Amino acid sequence: PSELAALAQGDVRVAPPCSWKGLKRRAMERVAEERLSELGAWRAWESLISIGDSEIERLAAKELGLALADRGVVRYVKTVKLVEEPVPARLTAQARELCRRLREIVDHPGSRHYSAAYLMPPRF
């Protein structure tokens, strides 16, 4: 299996922590390039939006987004950092709030990071 697949299965021996961001970015980049080839490289995206529960994902998306912006492929980079390892009730609440606010995130005119606190009421 690929390094990223091995990491997804919990095998952290595959790569040291410093390279996890690189692995994540390469995986994101492969998906982005596939979408670009399907849609046509001439078509620019308004935003690259990453939703994930790790800081590594956030940093990888930001790095990729800046590289794509330099190529004129994307205008804005938006990241949503979810709570890592939430209890089921919090995961459900987070997912519901994300669904409720997704249009607001998409429509925001600029790059922005949304923390887990943005999606969660204070009672959690």
GULUM-698858 format. One line per field, with one value per residue (C-alpha): x, y, z; residue number from 1. Coordinates in pm, 1 decimal. Layout:
# GULUM-698858
u: (X, ...) $
v: (Y, ...) $
w: (Z, ...) $
nr: (NUM, ...) $
END
This chain:
# GULUM-698858
u: (0.0, 97.8, 255.7, -64.8, -278.5, -43.9, -71.9, -450.8, -442.0, -246.1, 103.1, 298.9, 627.8, 595.2, 704.2, 832.9, 591.3, 781.3, 687.0, 315.9, 230.6, 415.9, 229.0, -103.7, -20.3, 78.8, -248.5, -445.5, -242.3, -317.6, -691.0, -671.6, -482.8, -740.4, -1022.5, -832.7, -785.3, -1156.7, -1273.3, -1003.2, -689.6, -818.6, -1097.7, -1008.0, -1164.1, -1300.4, -1181.6, -993.2, -1173.0, -1022.5, -1221.7, -1029.4, -941.6, -564.7, -328.9, -130.8, -430.7, -477.8, -113.0, -99.4, -413.7, -280.1, 50.5, -122.2, -369.1, -89.0, 85.7, -239.8, -301.4, 43.5, -62.5, -389.6, -596.3, -755.3, -832.6, -890.0, -788.1, -1033.8, -964.6, -1194.2, -1023.3, -1249.8, -1195.2, -954.5, -1101.9, -1437.1, -1693.6, -1989.0, -2219.7, -1961.7, -1887.9, -2258.7, -2296.5, -1989.7, -2121.3, -2460.8, -2307.7, -2074.3, -2373.1, -2555.5, -2257.8, -2112.4, -2274.8, -2131.3, -1783.4, -1808.3, -1937.3, -1674.6, -1486.6, -1128.1, -901.8, -982.2, -924.2, -1221.1, -1133.8, -1331.0, -1466.2, -1641.9, -1847.5, -1919.6, -2141.4, -1965.0, -2156.0, -1936.2) $
v: (0.0, 363.6, 554.5, 754.6, 439.2, 286.6, 600.9, 592.6, 238.4, 365.1, 254.8, 561.0, 376.4, 455.5, 816.5, 1050.5, 1326.2, 1591.9, 1423.0, 1368.9, 1715.0, 1635.4, 1307.5, 1477.1, 1758.4, 1512.9, 1324.9, 1651.8, 1759.7, 1434.2, 1484.2, 1849.4, 1759.0, 1489.5, 1743.1, 1996.2, 1744.1, 1655.5, 2017.7, 2159.9, 2330.7, 2665.9, 2667.8, 2850.2, 2762.9, 3028.0, 2843.9, 2541.8, 2428.2, 2172.1, 2022.0, 1797.9, 1717.6, 1753.9, 2046.9, 1857.0, 1865.8, 2237.6, 2316.3, 2089.9, 2250.0, 2599.1, 2511.5, 2350.5, 2637.2, 2892.1, 2689.0, 2663.8, 3036.8, 3109.1, 2910.7, 3106.0, 2794.9, 2903.9, 3243.3, 3161.5, 2894.6, 2811.1, 2556.5, 2415.3, 2245.9, 1999.5, 1864.0, 1570.7, 1247.4, 1390.7, 1193.6, 1087.2, 1364.1, 1630.0, 1477.8, 1484.6, 1843.2, 1947.6, 1783.3, 1949.3, 2290.9, 2246.3, 2164.8, 2471.5, 2702.3, 2555.3, 2812.6, 3091.9, 2935.4, 2891.6, 3246.5, 3418.7, 3657.4, 3570.8, 3315.4, 3216.6, 2953.8, 2834.4, 2672.6, 2401.4, 2670.9, 2832.7, 2516.9, 2441.9, 2618.3, 2694.7, 2422.7, 2156.1) $
w: (0.0, -40.0, 246.4, 295.2, 300.1, 557.0, 768.4, 737.9, 875.8, 1174.7, 1074.6, 1187.8, 1130.9, 760.9, 790.4, 1056.4, 1167.0, 971.4, 642.2, 717.0, 585.5, 263.3, 224.2, 285.9, 45.0, -229.7, -183.8, -203.7, -503.7, -689.8, -635.2, -739.2, -1057.6, -1139.4, -1101.1, -1311.0, -1591.4, -1579.7, -1578.7, -1801.3, -1675.2, -1797.8, -1540.9, -1219.4, -886.2, -656.0, -345.9, -224.3, 90.8, 325.4, 611.9, 848.2, 1205.4, 1200.5, 1190.3, 927.3, 690.5, 749.6, 678.6, 372.8, 226.7, 290.5, 122.6, -176.2, -204.4, -220.6, -491.5, -689.9, -642.6, -786.2, -1094.4, -1117.7, -1045.1, -717.9, -564.4, -198.7, 50.5, 327.3, 597.0, 861.1, 1155.2, 1331.7, 1682.0, 1691.5, 1830.4, 1943.6, 2139.1, 1919.1, 2042.1, 1962.1, 1621.6, 1539.1, 1659.3, 1460.3, 1142.5, 1181.6, 1239.5, 943.9, 721.0, 854.5, 791.9, 474.2, 244.8, 462.3, 438.4, 61.5, 8.0, 225.1, -7.3, 80.7, 239.0, 595.3, 861.1, 1067.9, 1399.6, 1575.0, 1807.6, 1508.3, 1464.6, 1827.0, 2076.3, 2408.0, 2599.1, 2436.4) $
nr: (1, 2, 3, 4, 5, 6, 7, 8, 9, 10, 11, 12, 13, 14, 15, 16, 17, 18, 19, 20, 21, 22, 23, 24, 25, 26, 27, 28, 29, 30, 31, 32, 33, 34, 35, 36, 37, 38, 39, 40, 41, 42, 43, 44, 45, 46, 47, 48, 49, 50, 51, 52, 53, 54, 55, 56, 57, 58, 59, 60, 61, 62, 63, 64, 65, 66, 67, 68, 69, 70, 71, 72, 73, 74, 75, 76, 77, 78, 79, 80, 81, 82, 83, 84, 85, 86, 87, 88, 89, 90, 91, 92, 93, 94, 95, 96, 97, 98, 99, 100, 101, 102, 103, 104, 105, 106, 107, 108, 109, 110, 111, 112, 113, 114, 115, 116, 117, 118, 119, 120, 121, 122, 123, 124) $
END
